[in-house]
Amino acid sequence: MTPRALPLHVRAAPLPLARHRGESSRAERRWLVAGVAGVHLLALWGLLQVEAVREAVRELSPLIVEFVAVEAPPKPAPPPPPRQPIPLPRVVPPAVIAPAPSPTPAPTPFVVPAPEPAPAPVIIAAEAPPAPHAPPPAPAPTPKRLPPSAVRYRVQPPIEVPMASRRLGESGTVLLRVLVGTDGRPRQITLHKSSGFARLDEQALQAMRRALFEPYTENGVALEGEVTAPLEYVIE
């Protein structure tokens, strides 16, 4: 019996099995490579745990230099545009209006002035002669200095020693200069010499103001006279 030829699709049937085996062997090789790489990594990690190995790796590691880009400086701002001049408004001068010509005044007729009357004669009155000056008053007569014996009292001055002077034992003589008028009254009294005690001097001035003299006369005419009158204060 002559063998029959198989159909084409029957002969090609084993091909898928061979493809499957090739793909599985390729996957096994990948896993094998991955396993070997993992074993090497584990061995390297173990070596790195040793201090000497890490120092050697650190020395052999390349120096990494990082270049930092330097920023360019900012560009200066452009200058502002030039300021355009502002045009000034044009000033138009105002129109000048000439004033109307004033009418020429008519000439004034000339009038001859009337003659002025003659001035009246001035009568000058004669000045009266000045009145004669009154004669200056006669100087007052200087009072005459009189001795104490030339005058007499009509009323004695009341001499009293003050109580304070009695307690303190004050005594002495007061000399007073008295201007006696023509009526015998003392017109002016001044202290000529003090007794040494102010109380006695004041009491003597008050007592002399109450005294009254006989007017001093010459040829029957009463005159003013100045006399020095002593007042004595004695404690009994």
Secondary structure, 3 states (H helix, E strand, C coil): CCCCCCCHHHHCCCHHHHHHHHHHHHHHHHHHHHHHHHHHHHHHHHHHCCHHHHHHHHHHCCCCCCCCCCCCCCCCCCCCCCCCCCCCCCCCCCCCCCCCCCCCCCCCCCCCCCCCCCCCCCCCCCCCCCCCCCCCCCCCCCCEEECHHHCCEEECCCCCCCHHHHHHCCCEEEEEEEEECCCCCEEEEEEEECCCCHHHHHHHHHHHHCCEECCEEECCEEECEEEEEEEEECCC
